[in-house]
Amino acid sequence: MNHYETVFILNPVLSEDQIKETVKKYEDFLVSKGAEMVNKEDWGLKKLAYPIQHKKSGFYHLFEYKVDGTTIDPLEVMFRRDERMMRYLTVKLDKFAVDWAKERVKRMKKSA
Protein backbone atom coordinates (compact mmCIF):
# COMPACT_ATOMS: atom_id res chain seq x y z
CA MET A 1 0.00 0.00 0.00
CA ASN A 2 1.25 3.42 -0.96
CA HIS A 3 0.77 6.63 1.00
CA TYR A 4 -1.12 9.37 -0.90
CA GLU A 5 -2.36 12.87 -0.31
CA THR A 6 -5.19 14.41 -2.33
CA VAL A 7 -6.17 18.07 -2.18
CA PHE A 8 -9.34 19.10 -3.97
CA ILE A 9 -11.27 22.34 -4.42
CA LEU A 10 -15.06 22.35 -4.45
CA ASN A 11 -17.29 24.96 -6.09
CA PRO A 12 -17.97 27.91 -3.71
CA VAL A 13 -21.70 28.04 -4.53
CA LEU A 14 -22.35 24.71 -2.77
CA SER A 15 -24.24 24.64 0.52
CA GLU A 16 -22.64 23.20 3.64
CA ASP A 17 -24.72 20.03 3.29
CA GLN A 18 -23.68 19.58 -0.35
CA ILE A 19 -20.02 19.96 0.62
CA LYS A 20 -20.31 17.39 3.41
CA GLU A 21 -22.13 15.02 1.06
CA THR A 22 -19.44 15.38 -1.63
CA VAL A 23 -16.56 14.87 0.81
CA LYS A 24 -18.31 11.82 2.30
CA LYS A 25 -18.87 10.38 -1.20
CA TYR A 26 -15.13 10.41 -1.97
CA GLU A 27 -14.16 9.20 1.49
CA ASP A 28 -16.63 6.29 1.21
CA PHE A 29 -15.25 5.45 -2.24
CA LEU A 30 -11.70 5.26 -0.91
CA VAL A 31 -12.72 3.18 2.10
CA SER A 32 -14.69 0.81 -0.14
CA LYS A 33 -11.50 0.24 -2.14
CA GLY A 34 -9.61 -0.71 1.03
CA ALA A 35 -8.02 2.66 1.81
CA GLU A 36 -6.88 3.48 5.32
CA MET A 37 -7.70 7.13 6.00
CA VAL A 38 -4.76 8.67 7.87
CA ASN A 39 -5.91 12.30 8.03
CA LYS A 40 -8.73 14.49 6.71
CA GLU A 41 -8.69 18.26 6.78
CA ASP A 42 -11.27 20.87 5.88
CA TRP A 43 -9.38 24.06 5.03
CA GLY A 44 -12.58 25.99 4.38
CA LEU A 45 -13.31 28.70 1.84
CA LYS A 46 -10.10 30.17 0.40
CA LYS A 47 -9.37 32.76 -2.25
CA LEU A 48 -7.89 31.28 -5.42
CA ALA A 49 -4.65 32.55 -6.95
CA TYR A 50 -6.46 32.89 -10.28
CA PRO A 51 -10.11 32.46 -11.38
CA ILE A 52 -11.28 28.93 -12.14
CA GLN A 53 -14.59 28.61 -14.02
CA HIS A 54 -15.12 32.36 -13.37
CA LYS A 55 -14.96 31.75 -9.60
CA LYS A 56 -12.49 33.50 -7.29
CA SER A 57 -12.75 31.17 -4.28
CA GLY A 58 -13.35 27.54 -3.42
CA PHE A 59 -13.70 25.07 -0.55
CA TYR A 60 -10.43 23.22 0.02
CA HIS A 61 -10.22 19.68 1.45
CA LEU A 62 -7.30 17.34 2.04
CA PHE A 63 -7.29 13.55 2.34
CA GLU A 64 -4.22 11.63 3.46
CA TYR A 65 -4.58 7.89 3.01
CA LYS A 66 -2.91 4.57 2.30
CA VAL A 67 -4.23 2.53 -0.60
CA ASP A 68 -3.16 0.35 -3.51
CA GLY A 69 -2.05 2.43 -6.52
CA THR A 70 -4.74 1.00 -8.79
CA THR A 71 -7.40 2.96 -6.87
CA ILE A 72 -6.08 6.38 -7.90
CA ASP A 73 -7.21 6.27 -11.55
CA PRO A 74 -10.88 5.48 -10.74
CA LEU A 75 -10.84 8.20 -8.05
CA GLU A 76 -9.57 10.79 -10.52
CA VAL A 77 -12.14 9.71 -13.11
CA MET A 78 -14.83 10.40 -10.50
CA PHE A 79 -13.26 13.82 -9.84
CA ARG A 80 -13.30 14.68 -13.56
CA ARG A 81 -16.97 13.69 -13.93
CA ASP A 82 -18.16 15.66 -10.90
CA GLU A 83 -19.26 19.20 -11.78
CA ARG A 84 -18.87 20.27 -8.14
CA MET A 85 -15.12 19.62 -8.38
CA MET A 86 -13.04 22.58 -9.59
CA ARG A 87 -9.50 21.19 -9.22
CA TYR A 88 -7.73 18.25 -7.59
CA LEU A 89 -4.18 17.02 -7.09
CA THR A 90 -3.08 13.61 -5.86
CA VAL A 91 0.54 12.98 -4.91
CA LYS A 92 2.31 9.85 -3.72
CA LEU A 93 4.20 10.63 -0.53
CA ASP A 94 7.73 9.40 0.07
CA LYS A 95 9.01 8.67 3.59
CA PHE A 96 10.14 12.27 4.12
CA ALA A 97 6.76 13.69 3.07
CA VAL A 98 4.99 11.22 5.38
CA ASP A 99 7.14 12.39 8.31
CA TRP A 100 6.45 16.02 7.42
CA ALA A 101 2.70 15.36 7.25
CA LYS A 102 2.78 13.76 10.72
CA GLU A 103 4.59 16.82 12.12
CA ARG A 104 2.07 19.16 10.46
CA VAL A 105 -0.83 17.29 12.07
CA LYS A 106 0.89 17.45 15.48
CA ARG A 107 1.39 21.22 15.13
CA MET A 108 -2.24 21.70 14.13
CA LYS A 109 -3.45 19.74 17.17
CA LYS A 110 -1.23 21.81 19.51
CA SER A 111 -2.50 25.12 18.12
CA ALA A 112 -6.16 24.03 18.28
N, C-alpha and C positions, 0 to 999 in steps of 0.2 A: 504494500500500500504506500502510495506517495502522499506527501503533504502538500496541500494546495491552499491558495488564498484567492478568493474572488471578491472583487469590489464591483458593485453595480449601482447605476443611477436610475431612479424611477421618476416618471413624469410628475412635475410639481402640482398639477391640477387634480391629482388623486386625493380622495378623502383618507382619513386615518385608517378607517376600516379596510378600504381597498389596498392600502399599503401593507397592512398586517396580513391580509389575505394573500397578496402576491409573495411576500417574504416567506410565509408559511408554505405556499405551493412549492417553492424552490427548495426549501429546507426538507419538506416531506419527500420530494423527488430524490434528493441526495441520500437521505436515510433509507429510502426504499431500495436504493442501489448498493446499500451496505456501507455507506459513509459514516465515519465517526466524526461528529461535529466537535471541534476543539474550542472554537470561540465564535460568537456572533456579536456584531456591533451595529448599532443604529446611530449613524453620525448626524442624522437629521437633515433639515433643509439647508443647503449650501449654495452660495453663488458660484456659477460656472465661470471658468476662465474665458470662455467664448460661447456664443449662443449655439444651442443644439436644438434643431427643429423649432426655431424661433422662440426658444425658452431660455431664460437667463439664470434659472436655478433648478435644482433637482434634489430628490431625497436620496442620500447616500447610505448604502448598507455594505457590510463586510461579513463574509463567511470565511472561517478558517477550518479546514477539515482534512481528514485522511480518507482516501478512496483509491480504488484501482483506476489507472489512467484511462481505461476504456469508457469511463462514465463522463468524462469531460466533453467529448463531442456531442452526445445527446443533450447535455445540459446547455451547451452553447447554441444548439439548434432551437431549443425551447426559448432561450433569450432572444434570438433573432426573430422568432415568430410572434413574440409578445409585444403588442403595441404600447404597453405601459413602460417598457424598458427603453431607456434612452441610450445608455452605453454600459459596457461591462468589460472587465479585464480579469482573466484568470492566469495566475502564475504558479509554477511549481516551486516550492521553497526548498532551498538546500539547507544543510545543517546550521549554517550561520544565520540564515533568515528565520529559521524556526526558533533559535535561541533569542534573536532580537524580538520576535513576536511575543515570546513568553515574558521578556522584560517589559515590553510595552503594556501588556495586560496587567502586570504587577504594579507598574506606575499608575495606571488608570484606577486600579482598585484602591491604592493609597490616597490618591487625590479625591476620590469620591466620598 
